[in-house]
Amino acid sequence: MRPTRCKRIESIFTKFPLSGNPITDEGYLPKFFRYLCGDTRTTTSSGPFTLAVGDTQEVVIAQIAAMGNNHLNSVALLKYYSDIVQSEYPNLNISLPISNVEILSPIIKVNEFSEYDIIELNIEREDSIEIFSENEYKFQGYNLYQSEQSTEFFTSAHKLFTYDKIDGVTNIYGNTLDPLSGYIINGLLYSGTNSGLPNKIIIDKDYILNSALIKGKTYYYGVTSYFYNEETNKTIETSLNTIGVVFQEDLPGAKYMEEIEPLILQGNSDADILIEIVNPEELTGDTYEITFGEQHYYLNNDGEWKKTNYPDSVGTNLSKPVDQSPSKLIPLESIYAHNQTLDLHLLFENNAPDLNYADGIKVIFPDGIVINIVFGNSLNFQNRVHFHLIQRDGC
C-alpha cells in the first residue's frame, strides 16, 4: 500500500486500510476502497520497539501457509495456525513423532484389465506400513480420495472411503476444518468401521458430481495411510499422491472433451468455432447447423450488449457518457528536454463517486503543437492524443 492516507467510500480516512476481518465482514476491507483491485501489494510491519544502543535483540519470524476450501476458509485456517504458533511459542515442537512419515505413503494403481464399466484401483499393501509402530503411533488404515485434478492438498480432494484394520478402534475425533464455516472444530477425523483392508477398490460413479462415469474423462484418485496414538488420541496422515485414470480410454467412439471439426457448407466466414463433447453418452447422432447473420450491438452502461439499428454499430446517444466528476487530469512536474522540446507528465485521478472507470482519455493541444512521441498505450493524431486501455495496478 502507498504510505499515505487511504480514503474509504464513506469518506472515513485510515492508515490501516486492510485491517478488517474478511471472515466476519467487519472493519476496513479491500472492497471499501476504490483504489484496491487487481495486483495489490502490501508490507507488514510491527512495533513500536524500544531498543538500547548497542543492545542485541532476538527477532522471531514465523511463515505460515494455509489452504482451505476457498479464500475465506483459508484465512480462517491461517488464523487458527497463527494462534497455535503464538500460544505454544517458545515451547512449540514442530517435529513429527514419526521419524520419516513419507516412506509410509502407500502407492495406488489402476487395474487396466478390469470390467469396462468400472474403475478398479489397487493399493500396494506393504508390511512396512501395516505393521508399523513408533512412539505409540500404530498403523490404523487407508483413506481413498477423489479430486478434480492432480493435487497434494487434502482440502482440494474429497474423501470417499476409510478402510481400517479390525482392532476395535473405529471413529477417531479431533481438531478438524469445518467445511461450512471454515473454522477449526472438534469433529470426526476418521470414520473407521473395522471394515478390514481391501485388496481392490471398485469405482462405479463420479462421487464428486454424483453422476455416472464419462467415457474419455480423466478422474483423479489418491490414497493415504493414517496412524493413531490411542494414548494421546492424536493421529498422523501421510501426504496425498494422486493418479489420473482415463475412463474407457480404449473403447471406440466419441470421448469426453473431444473436439468436432465443423464443415463449412457455404460462405467465407473466418469465425473460429470450437465444438467439444461434454458427455459422449448424451450424443443423439443428429446433424446441427450453425449460421451467422449481421446484427449490430453496443455495450450499454449496465454492461449488457444491446441491439441497435445503426449499421456501423455507432449511433447518437447509444450509450450516454457517464459523468466522471470530480475526476481530474493532473499535470505533474514538466521537464525541458533537448531540441527545445517539453516532456509533459499527466496523472489521471479517477474520483467518480459511483466507481465508474474511464475507457479512455483524449487530450487536445492548441494548433501548432507537434507531438513527437507518446508513452502509455496511446494513439497520436496530429495535435490530439487519445490514451486507451490505461491500466493501473491490474485494474
C-alpha positions as CSV (number, residue, x, y, z in Angstrom):
1,M,0.0,0.0,0.0
2,R,1.1,3.5,-0.6
3,P,2.4,5.2,2.6
4,T,-0.4,7.8,2.6
5,R,-3.9,8.0,3.9
6,C,-6.5,5.9,2.1
7,K,-10.0,7.2,1.6
8,R,-12.9,4.9,2.3
9,I,-16.1,5.2,0.3
10,E,-17.9,6.6,3.3
11,S,-15.2,9.4,3.5
12,I,-13.5,7.8,6.5
13,F,-9.7,8.1,6.4
14,T,-7.4,5.5,7.8
15,K,-3.7,4.5,7.6
16,F,-4.7,0.8,8.1
17,P,-6.9,0.1,5.0
18,L,-6.6,-3.7,5.2
19,S,-7.1,-4.2,8.9
20,G,-10.6,-5.6,8.7
21,N,-11.8,-9.2,9.2
22,P,-12.9,-10.8,6.0
23,I,-14.4,-13.7,7.9
24,T,-16.9,-11.6,9.8
25,D,-17.1,-8.9,7.0
26,E,-16.2,-6.2,9.5
27,G,-13.7,-3.3,9.5
28,Y,-11.5,-2.0,6.7
29,L,-11.7,-4.4,3.8
30,P,-10.4,-4.1,0.2
31,K,-14.0,-3.8,-1.1
32,F,-14.4,-0.4,0.6
33,F,-11.6,1.3,-1.2
34,R,-11.8,2.4,-4.8
35,Y,-8.1,2.0,-5.5
36,L,-7.7,-1.5,-4.3
37,C,-8.1,-4.0,-7.1
38,G,-6.0,-6.3,-9.2
39,D,-2.4,-6.7,-8.2
40,T,-2.3,-5.1,-4.7
41,R,0.9,-5.5,-2.7
42,T,1.5,-4.7,0.9
43,T,4.2,-4.6,3.5
44,T,3.6,-5.9,7.0
45,S,5.1,-4.0,9.9
46,S,5.1,-4.4,13.7
47,G,6.1,-2.3,16.7
48,P,7.0,0.1,18.1
49,F,10.0,-1.3,19.9
50,T,12.4,0.4,22.4
51,L,16.0,-0.7,21.7
52,A,19.0,0.3,23.7
53,V,22.1,1.5,21.9
54,G,24.4,-1.5,21.3
55,D,21.8,-3.9,22.6
56,T,21.2,-7.3,20.9
57,Q,17.6,-8.4,20.3
58,E,16.2,-11.7,19.1
59,V,13.6,-11.4,16.4
60,V,11.5,-14.5,15.7
61,I,9.5,-14.7,12.5
62,A,7.0,-17.4,11.6
63,Q,6.0,-18.1,8.0
64,I,2.7,-19.9,7.9
65,A,0.6,-21.1,5.0
66,A,-2.9,-22.5,5.0
67,M,-5.1,-23.9,2.3
68,G,-8.8,-24.0,3.0
69,N,-11.9,-24.9,0.8
70,N,-12.0,-21.3,-0.5
71,H,-10.4,-17.9,0.1
72,L,-12.3,-17.2,3.3
73,N,-11.8,-20.7,4.7
74,S,-8.0,-20.3,4.0
75,V,-8.0,-17.1,6.1
76,A,-9.8,-18.8,9.0
77,L,-7.4,-21.7,8.9
78,L,-4.4,-19.4,8.8
79,K,-5.7,-17.5,11.8
80,Y,-6.0,-20.9,13.6
81,Y,-2.5,-21.9,12.8
82,S,-1.2,-18.5,13.8
83,D,-3.0,-18.8,17.2
84,I,-1.3,-22.2,17.8
85,V,2.1,-20.9,17.0
86,Q,1.8,-17.8,19.2
87,S,0.3,-19.7,22.1
88,E,2.8,-22.5,22.1
89,Y,5.9,-20.5,21.4
90,P,8.7,-20.9,22.6
91,N,7.8,-24.4,23.6
92,L,6.4,-25.3,20.2
93,N,7.7,-28.6,18.9
94,I,7.0,-28.8,15.1
95,S,8.9,-32.1,14.6
96,L,6.8,-35.1,13.8
97,P,6.7,-38.0,16.3
98,I,7.3,-40.4,13.4
99,S,10.9,-40.1,12.1
100,N,10.1,-40.4,8.3
101,V,6.4,-40.4,7.7
102,E,6.7,-40.0,3.9
103,I,8.2,-43.5,3.4
104,L,4.9,-44.8,4.8
105,S,2.9,-43.3,1.9
106,P,1.1,-46.1,0.1
107,I,1.0,-46.5,-3.7
108,I,-2.2,-46.8,-5.7
109,K,-2.5,-48.3,-9.1
110,V,-5.3,-48.9,-11.6
111,N,-6.2,-52.3,-13.0
112,E,-6.2,-51.9,-16.8
113,F,-7.9,-55.2,-17.3
114,S,-11.0,-54.5,-15.2
115,E,-14.6,-54.5,-16.5
116,Y,-15.2,-51.8,-19.0
117,D,-18.0,-50.0,-16.9
118,I,-16.0,-49.6,-13.7
119,I,-12.6,-48.3,-12.5
120,E,-10.7,-50.8,-10.4
121,L,-8.0,-49.5,-8.0
122,N,-5.4,-51.5,-6.1
123,I,-3.5,-50.4,-3.1
124,E,0.0,-51.9,-3.0
125,R,0.0,-53.2,0.6
126,E,3.3,-53.2,2.3
127,D,4.2,-54.9,5.7
128,S,6.5,-51.9,6.4
129,I,3.3,-49.8,6.5
130,E,0.7,-52.1,8.0
131,I,2.8,-53.4,10.9
132,F,4.4,-50.0,11.6
133,S,4.7,-48.8,15.2
134,E,6.8,-46.0,16.6
135,N,6.4,-43.7,19.6
136,E,2.9,-45.3,20.3
137,Y,1.8,-44.5,16.8
138,K,0.4,-47.5,15.0
139,F,-0.9,-48.1,11.5
140,Q,-4.7,-47.8,11.6
141,G,-5.9,-47.8,8.0
142,Y,-6.1,-46.2,4.5
143,N,-8.1,-43.3,3.1
144,L,-9.3,-43.0,-0.5
145,Y,-9.7,-39.6,-2.1
146,Q,-11.1,-38.2,-5.4
147,S,-10.0,-34.8,-6.7
148,E,-10.8,-32.8,-9.8
149,Q,-7.2,-32.5,-10.7
150,S,-3.8,-33.8,-9.6
151,T,-3.2,-32.4,-6.1
152,E,-1.3,-32.8,-2.9
153,F,-3.8,-30.8,-0.8
154,F,-6.4,-32.6,1.2
155,T,-8.7,-29.6,1.1
156,S,-8.8,-29.9,-2.7
157,A,-9.9,-33.5,-2.6
158,H,-12.9,-35.4,-1.4
159,K,-12.5,-38.3,1.0
160,L,-14.5,-41.3,-0.4
161,F,-13.8,-44.2,1.9
162,T,-11.8,-45.1,5.0
163,Y,-10.6,-48.7,5.3
164,D,-9.3,-49.6,8.8
165,K,-7.9,-52.7,10.3
166,I,-10.1,-54.8,12.6
167,D,-8.9,-53.9,16.1
168,G,-12.0,-52.3,17.9
169,V,-10.9,-48.7,17.0
170,T,-13.5,-47.1,14.8
171,N,-14.3,-43.4,14.8
172,I,-11.5,-41.0,15.8
173,Y,-12.3,-37.4,16.8
174,G,-10.0,-34.4,16.9
175,N,-9.4,-30.8,15.6
176,T,-10.6,-30.6,12.0
177,L,-11.6,-27.9,9.5
178,D,-15.3,-27.3,9.3
179,P,-16.0,-27.1,5.5
180,L,-19.1,-24.8,6.1
181,S,-17.7,-22.2,8.5
182,G,-14.0,-22.6,7.7
183,Y,-13.2,-22.7,11.4
184,I,-11.4,-25.5,13.3
185,I,-13.8,-27.6,15.4
186,N,-13.7,-30.8,17.3
187,G,-15.1,-33.2,14.8
188,L,-14.8,-36.6,13.2
189,L,-11.3,-37.2,11.7
190,Y,-11.6,-40.8,10.6
191,S,-14.8,-42.8,10.3
192,G,-13.5,-46.3,10.8
193,T,-15.8,-49.2,10.8
194,N,-13.5,-52.2,11.3
195,S,-14.0,-52.8,7.7
196,G,-10.7,-54.6,7.1
197,L,-8.1,-53.7,4.5
198,P,-9.1,-54.1,0.8
199,N,-7.3,-55.9,-2.0
200,K,-9.2,-53.9,-4.6
201,I,-11.5,-50.9,-4.8
202,I,-14.3,-50.7,-7.3
203,I,-15.4,-47.2,-8.5
204,D,-18.6,-47.2,-10.5
205,K,-19.6,-43.5,-10.4
206,D,-18.2,-39.9,-10.1
207,Y,-18.5,-39.3,-6.4
208,I,-17.8,-35.5,-6.7
209,L,-20.6,-34.9,-9.1
210,N,-22.7,-37.8,-8.0
211,S,-23.1,-38.9,-11.6
212,A,-22.1,-41.7,-14.0
213,L,-18.6,-42.1,-15.2
214,I,-18.0,-40.4,-18.5
215,K,-16.1,-42.1,-21.3
216,G,-12.7,-40.4,-22.0
217,K,-12.8,-38.2,-18.9
218,T,-9.8,-38.3,-16.5
219,Y,-10.5,-39.0,-12.9
220,Y,-8.0,-38.4,-10.1
221,Y,-7.7,-40.7,-7.1
222,G,-5.2,-40.8,-4.2
223,V,-4.7,-42.9,-1.1
224,T,-3.1,-42.1,2.2
225,S,-2.3,-44.2,5.3
226,Y,-3.0,-42.9,8.8
227,F,-1.5,-43.7,12.2
228,Y,-3.2,-43.5,15.6
229,N,-1.8,-42.9,19.1
230,E,-4.5,-44.2,21.3
231,E,-2.8,-42.9,24.4
232,T,-2.8,-39.3,23.3
233,N,-5.7,-39.5,20.9
234,K,-3.5,-38.0,18.1
235,T,-3.2,-39.0,14.5
236,I,-0.8,-38.6,11.6
237,E,-1.7,-39.0,8.0
238,T,0.7,-39.3,5.1
239,S,0.7,-36.9,2.1
240,L,-1.7,-37.3,-0.8
241,N,-0.4,-38.5,-4.1
242,T,-3.0,-38.7,-6.9
243,I,-3.1,-40.7,-10.1
244,G,-5.1,-39.9,-13.2
245,V,-7.3,-42.6,-14.7
246,V,-9.0,-42.1,-18.1
247,F,-12.3,-44.0,-18.1
248,Q,-12.9,-46.3,-21.1
249,E,-9.9,-44.8,-22.9
250,D,-9.5,-47.7,-25.3
251,L,-13.1,-48.1,-26.3
252,P,-14.0,-46.8,-29.8
253,G,-16.3,-43.8,-30.4
254,A,-16.5,-40.2,-29.1
255,K,-14.7,-39.3,-25.9
256,Y,-15.0,-36.6,-23.2
257,M,-14.0,-33.1,-24.4
258,E,-13.1,-34.5,-27.8
259,E,-13.4,-31.8,-30.5
260,I,-15.7,-32.0,-33.5
261,E,-14.4,-30.2,-36.6
262,P,-17.3,-28.2,-38.3
263,L,-17.8,-28.5,-42.0
264,I,-18.2,-25.1,-43.8
265,L,-21.0,-25.6,-46.4
266,Q,-21.1,-22.1,-47.8
267,G,-19.7,-18.6,-47.2
268,N,-16.2,-17.4,-46.4
269,S,-16.5,-16.7,-42.7
270,D,-13.3,-16.8,-40.7
271,A,-15.0,-17.3,-37.3
272,D,-13.5,-19.8,-35.0
273,I,-16.0,-22.4,-33.8
274,L,-14.9,-24.8,-31.0
275,I,-17.2,-27.8,-30.5
276,E,-16.4,-30.1,-27.6
277,I,-18.2,-33.2,-26.4
278,V,-19.1,-32.8,-22.7
279,N,-20.8,-36.2,-22.3
280,P,-20.5,-38.8,-25.1
281,E,-23.4,-40.8,-23.6
282,E,-25.8,-37.9,-24.5
283,L,-24.9,-37.7,-28.2
284,T,-28.0,-38.3,-30.4
285,G,-26.4,-38.7,-33.8
286,D,-28.3,-35.7,-35.1
287,T,-26.8,-33.1,-37.5
288,Y,-26.7,-29.5,-36.4
289,E,-26.3,-26.3,-38.4
290,I,-24.7,-23.0,-37.3
291,T,-25.5,-19.8,-39.3
292,F,-24.2,-16.2,-38.9
293,G,-26.2,-13.1,-39.6
294,E,-25.3,-9.4,-39.5
295,Q,-26.5,-7.7,-36.3
296,H,-25.3,-4.5,-34.6
297,Y,-24.9,-4.2,-30.9
298,Y,-23.4,-1.7,-28.4
299,L,-22.2,-2.1,-24.8
300,N,-24.6,-0.2,-22.6
301,N,-23.9,1.4,-19.3
302,D,-25.3,-1.6,-17.4
303,G,-22.7,-3.9,-19.0
304,E,-25.3,-5.5,-21.3
305,W,-24.9,-5.8,-25.1
306,K,-28.0,-4.3,-26.7
307,K,-29.1,-4.2,-30.3
308,T,-29.0,-1.1,-32.4
309,N,-30.3,-0.3,-35.9
310,Y,-27.2,1.7,-36.8
311,P,-25.3,-0.3,-39.5
312,D,-21.9,0.7,-38.1
313,S,-22.9,0.0,-34.5
314,V,-22.4,3.6,-33.7
315,G,-25.3,5.9,-33.3
316,T,-26.4,9.0,-31.5
317,N,-26.6,8.6,-27.7
318,L,-26.4,4.8,-27.9
319,S,-24.6,4.9,-24.5
320,K,-24.9,8.1,-22.5
321,P,-21.4,9.0,-21.3
322,V,-21.2,8.6,-17.5
323,D,-20.2,11.7,-15.6
324,Q,-16.6,11.2,-14.3
325,S,-16.7,14.3,-12.0
326,P,-14.8,15.0,-9.9
327,S,-12.1,13.1,-11.7
328,K,-9.1,15.2,-12.8
329,L,-6.2,15.0,-15.2
330,I,-3.3,16.5,-13.2
331,P,-0.2,17.9,-14.8
332,L,2.9,16.8,-12.9
333,E,6.4,18.3,-13.0
334,S,7.4,19.0,-16.6
335,I,10.9,18.6,-17.9
336,Y,12.6,20.6,-20.6
337,A,14.3,18.2,-22.9
338,H,16.8,18.8,-25.7
339,N,16.0,20.4,-29.0
340,Q,13.5,22.9,-27.4
341,T,11.0,20.2,-26.6
342,L,9.0,19.7,-23.4
343,D,8.2,16.4,-21.6
344,L,4.7,16.6,-20.2
345,H,3.7,14.2,-17.4
346,L,0.0,13.8,-16.7
347,L,-1.8,11.8,-14.0
348,F,-5.4,10.8,-14.3
349,E,-7.1,10.6,-10.9
350,N,-10.4,8.8,-11.0
351,N,-12.6,10.1,-8.3
352,A,-16.0,9.2,-9.7
353,P,-18.3,8.7,-6.7
354,D,-20.0,5.6,-8.3
355,L,-16.7,4.0,-9.2
356,N,-17.1,4.4,-12.9
357,Y,-14.0,3.8,-14.9
358,A,-12.9,5.8,-17.9
359,D,-12.5,3.8,-21.1
360,G,-10.1,6.4,-22.5
361,I,-8.7,9.9,-22.1
362,K,-8.5,12.4,-25.0
363,V,-6.1,15.4,-24.7
364,I,-6.4,18.2,-27.3
365,F,-3.5,20.6,-27.6
366,P,-3.5,24.0,-29.3
367,D,-2.8,24.2,-33.1
368,G,0.8,24.2,-34.0
369,I,1.9,21.8,-31.3
370,V,3.9,19.0,-32.6
371,I,3.8,15.7,-30.7
372,N,7.0,13.7,-31.1
373,I,6.2,10.6,-29.1
374,V,3.7,9.4,-26.5
375,F,4.2,6.7,-23.9
376,G,1.5,4.5,-22.3
377,N,-1.0,2.7,-24.6
378,S,-1.9,5.7,-26.7
379,L,-2.8,6.9,-30.2
380,N,-1.3,10.0,-31.7
381,F,-3.3,12.0,-34.2
382,Q,-1.6,15.3,-35.2
383,N,-2.2,17.6,-32.2
384,R,-4.6,15.1,-30.4
385,V,-3.6,12.3,-28.1
386,H,-6.0,9.5,-27.2
387,F,-5.0,7.3,-24.3
388,H,-6.7,3.9,-24.2
389,L,-6.5,0.7,-22.2
390,I,-4.9,2.5,-19.4
391,Q,-4.1,0.1,-16.6
392,R,-3.1,0.7,-13.1
393,D,-2.3,-2.0,-10.5
394,G,-4.0,-4.6,-12.6
395,C,-7.4,-2.8,-12.7
